[in-house]
Amino acid sequence: MTAERVNDADMPEVLTLTSVIDSRAHKVTDSELCAPHAMRNGRYAALCGHLVSPAPLIEADGAPCARCVQLDPTPPATPPRRPRRRGWGLRRLLAV
């Protein structure tokens, strides 16, 4: 299971669950994970319509489901920027 990104309040939270049936990583909304019908039988409806029986959550995600990627309503995550390292030039000039 992978939490994709932090969203605004109006966007649904989308998580990735790998299915034991087809070994693909499907995208499931947080509201679907909390739905009573899904909690009773342990199967969750993915964005593509596939019913996901989740694999153990300690396993790595499978290959992504192409249809789920197309239907994902959340914007793509931007990688965090590495902080700029400052002061290396001055340290080099003042080295003893």
C-alpha positions, 0 to 999 in steps of 0.5 A: 500500500502506498499513500500517493500524495497530500491533497487539498480538502476537496480532493479525495485521498488516493491509495495504492493497493496491490491485488492478489488476483492480478498482482497489479497496483490499483488506486483506491479512494480513502472513502472506499477503504472506509465503506461498510460493504468493503470492510465486511468482505475485505475487497475494495473497488478500485478506480478502474472498477476492479475488485481488489483483494489486497496483498500483504501490505509489507510487499512492494507494489506490483506493476501499476494498473494503466486504467487506474493511472488514467482515472486518478483525480489527484494531481501528480506529486512533485518530488521534494526539492533538496535544500541548496547547500550554501557556504562551500565556497567560503569554506574552501577559501578559508581552509587552513 
